Amino acid sequence: MAKAKYATKHDNFDTMTVEFRFLHGPVLSCCAKDLPNNILECMAIHGIRQKVGDKYSSGQNIFTPEQAYAAAKDLWQQLVDGNWKAARGTNAISDSFYIQAIAQIKQMDVEAVSALWAGMDADQLKGFKADTQVKAVANKLWSESLIDPNAKSSALDAFDS
């Protein structure tokens, strides 16, 4: 059964406001600046739980607890670094893996690629992330980062002689 839609939501990060525009006409404007600190703290905890949980619950490129942890950890680091928009993506692969991939493909120093990456606009970054070769190498690097060579999988025990 489809979920009923009663309003549209519009975020304004400059004013720290969310507008709920109800389909029958009224608009409810909720400004975070109007809230007391104890409510802001509760909302922050709720938002962290929701955002980080959504990252690994999306199911895209998440097949193991290790991948879920890596996706959540990567998203948290992006938020700590002040990068909200990158955190909105659904892919568990962070920019660092794309940077490493380009460095590997172009045989460049990671720091040099990182410096160039930082100066690129959104369209340029999107182009690199969509490039088949870059994406393949970045995915491989990301997958390899999840493997603990000392870990033993109990699921594989069935194949022991």
Buried (B, 14 or more C-beta within 10 A) or exposed (E): EEEEEEBEEEEEEEEEBBBBBEEEEEEEEEEBEEBEEEEEEEEEEEEEEEBBEEBBEBEEBBEEEBBBEBBBBBBBBBBEEEBEEBBEBEBBBBBBBBBBBBBBBEEBEBEEBBEBBEEEEEEEBEEBBEBEEBBEBBBEBBBEBBEEEEEEEEEEEEEEE
